[in-house]
Amino acid sequence: MKIAKSVYSIILFTICAVIFIANPLHADSISPNKPYSTSKNRKFIVEMRPKAPYGEEGNGIVKETATDRTLWKFDWYAPATILLNNGSDLIRFGPWVSDYQGLTDFVVVFL
């Protein structure tokens, strides 16, 4: 009985180790840009479209959901945004800071 438990423990450990080693960790790496749409209250929607896999090149459109009318446009891409309930305020997140010494690319922006 003790031997069987020991064998099962070794097999389980081996399976866990293989799974862990086979899946490389992707933490703290920049993910590629992708198009997305987001809406907080479903009255307005922001659609983001990147031009390149990485960076801030791209554009976005804010629309009224009921009429599909374009309210405003902008010529940049952000990996995450929050469109406030009024449809006229947009909070932009990212990209990551790359100048860790001087923080020359660290900015807080309110539109």
Secondary structure, DSSP 8 states (H G I E B T S, - for coil): -HHHHHHHHHHHHHHHHHHHHHS---TT-------EEE-SSSSEEEEEEESSSSSS-EEEEEEETTTTEEEEEES---SEEEE-TTSS-EEEE------TTT-TT------
